Each structure stands twice: as C-alpha cells, then as structure tokens.
Amino acid sequence: LEEMKRINHEYQVGKQFYLVSGDLYDGKEDFAVVLQPFLRNSFIPKIGEGEPDTSFFSVDCFHISERAHAEMAIGLWNNMLEPIGRKQAYNNFTYDRSKIHCPSECNIRTVRACVILGFVQYN
C-alpha cells in the first residue's frame, strides 16, 4: 500500500509539473491550467467511535453519494474563487451551504492574470 501511495504521488507531481510548471500552456491568453487542491489533504469523515460516515458513499460502497458530490462541488467552487498560492487544500465536509463563497470581485484566477495583477511572481 505504501508503494502504491508513493507511485501515485510521484505520478501526480509529474503531471502537475508538466501541465502547470512546464511551458505547454505558458503564455496563452485564452487557456490556463490551475490546480484546485481542495481534496489534497482531505479524509473520509468519521462518526461515532471513528467509524467512516457511510452517507458519503453510494450503496455499492465504492462510488461517492449525492452528499459527497455536493460537498466536493462546494470545495471546487470555493477553490476556483481563491487566489493561486492561497487555495484551501482540504475540505471539512460539514454539509453547511453557508460556506459557499460568492464572488465579490474579478475572480479570474489564472497564473497570467495573477502576475498581471501582482498576486504572484512568475519566472
């Protein structure tokens, strides 16, 4: 299991570099790849004596439920509105719809837009 985790992590880091840090899409004004890390440090919610909350899984215990989809949609939406470099890398799965962020300004969060606006340094 540890080897599988290591291989998976190396694959993800490699893809991240290729898509984001590489020059594949660098300089494009009409397209950007921005990672949305809202599940990076998440875990299966627990109930009671540390048992997994099965309401996050469908009846086959493999696919995620409607509740899990709703939670992940909130996390993804919020991540898309957060600036690059300050994106939340976890989701607390509270099923609290009041945690949905509403855009209050120009929320175009691409590397190029953030460089132009002075949010990040780009080499």
C-alpha positions as CSV (number, residue, x, y, z in Angstrom):
1,L,0.0,0.0,0.0
2,E,2.8,2.4,0.8
3,E,4.5,1.8,-2.5
4,M,1.2,2.4,-4.3
5,K,0.8,5.7,-2.4
6,R,4.3,6.7,-3.4
7,I,3.8,5.8,-7.0
8,N,0.5,7.7,-7.1
9,H,2.1,10.8,-5.5
10,E,5.1,10.7,-8.0
11,Y,2.7,10.5,-10.9
12,Q,0.6,13.4,-9.6
13,V,3.6,15.6,-9.0
14,G,4.9,14.7,-12.5
15,K,1.6,15.6,-14.2
16,Q,1.4,18.8,-12.1
17,F,4.8,19.9,-13.3
18,Y,4.0,19.0,-16.9
19,L,0.7,20.8,-17.0
20,V,1.3,23.8,-14.8
21,S,5.0,24.5,-14.4
22,G,6.1,23.4,-17.9
23,D,5.8,25.6,-21.0
24,L,3.0,23.6,-22.6
25,Y,0.4,26.3,-22.0
26,D,2.7,29.1,-20.9
27,G,1.9,32.5,-22.5
28,K,-1.6,31.5,-23.7
29,E,-4.1,34.2,-23.2
30,D,-7.2,32.1,-23.8
31,F,-6.4,29.0,-21.7
32,A,-4.8,28.2,-18.3
33,V,-4.3,25.1,-16.1
34,V,-4.8,26.0,-12.4
35,L,-4.8,23.2,-9.8
36,Q,-7.7,23.1,-7.4
37,P,-6.3,21.3,-4.4
38,F,-9.4,21.2,-2.2
39,L,-9.1,17.4,-1.8
40,R,-5.3,17.2,-1.3
41,N,-5.4,16.8,2.5
42,S,-9.0,15.5,2.9
43,F,-10.1,12.4,4.7
44,I,-13.2,10.3,4.9
45,P,-15.4,11.9,7.6
46,K,-15.9,9.9,10.7
47,I,-18.9,9.5,13.0
48,G,-19.3,7.9,16.5
49,E,-16.2,5.9,17.6
50,G,-14.2,6.9,14.5
51,E,-16.3,4.9,12.0
52,P,-16.4,6.1,8.4
53,D,-19.5,8.1,7.6
54,T,-21.2,5.9,5.1
55,S,-23.5,8.7,3.9
56,F,-20.6,9.8,1.7
57,F,-20.8,6.5,-0.3
58,S,-23.4,5.0,-2.6
59,V,-24.9,1.6,-1.9
60,D,-22.0,-0.2,-3.7
61,C,-19.6,1.4,-1.1
62,F,-17.2,2.4,-3.9
63,H,-18.8,5.3,-5.6
64,I,-19.5,8.6,-3.8
65,S,-23.0,9.6,-2.9
66,E,-25.0,12.7,-3.8
67,R,-24.0,14.2,-0.5
68,A,-20.3,13.7,-1.3
69,H,-20.8,15.2,-4.7
70,A,-22.4,18.2,-3.2
71,E,-19.5,18.6,-0.7
72,M,-16.9,18.3,-3.4
73,A,-18.8,20.8,-5.6
74,I,-18.7,23.3,-2.8
75,G,-15.0,22.7,-2.3
76,L,-14.2,23.0,-6.1
77,W,-16.3,26.2,-6.4
78,N,-14.6,27.8,-3.5
79,N,-11.1,26.8,-4.7
80,M,-11.8,28.4,-8.1
81,L,-12.5,31.7,-6.4
82,E,-9.4,31.6,-4.2
83,P,-6.1,33.2,-5.4
84,I,-3.3,31.0,-6.7
85,G,-0.9,30.3,-3.8
86,R,-3.7,30.7,-1.2
87,K,-6.1,27.9,-2.2
88,Q,-7.5,25.7,0.6
89,A,-6.0,22.2,0.3
90,Y,-8.7,20.4,2.3
91,N,-12.5,20.1,2.6
92,N,-14.1,19.8,6.0
93,F,-17.3,18.1,4.8
94,T,-19.7,19.9,7.1
95,Y,-22.6,19.9,4.6
96,D,-23.1,23.6,5.5
97,R,-24.3,25.5,2.5
98,S,-23.4,28.8,4.2
99,K,-19.7,28.0,3.5
100,I,-20.2,28.6,-0.3
101,H,-18.2,31.6,-1.3
102,C,-19.7,34.3,-3.5
103,P,-17.6,36.2,-6.0
104,S,-17.2,39.8,-4.8
105,E,-14.6,41.0,-7.4
106,C,-12.9,39.8,-10.6
107,N,-12.2,36.2,-9.7
108,I,-10.3,35.1,-12.7
109,R,-7.5,33.1,-11.0
110,T,-5.1,32.1,-13.7
111,V,-1.3,32.4,-13.4
112,R,-1.2,35.1,-16.1
113,A,-3.9,37.2,-14.5
114,C,-2.3,36.9,-11.1
115,V,1.0,38.0,-12.5
116,I,-0.6,41.0,-14.2
117,L,-2.4,41.9,-11.0
118,G,0.8,41.4,-8.9
119,F,-0.5,38.5,-6.8
120,V,2.3,36.1,-7.7
121,Q,5.8,36.3,-9.1
122,Y,6.4,34.4,-12.3
123,N,9.8,33.4,-13.7
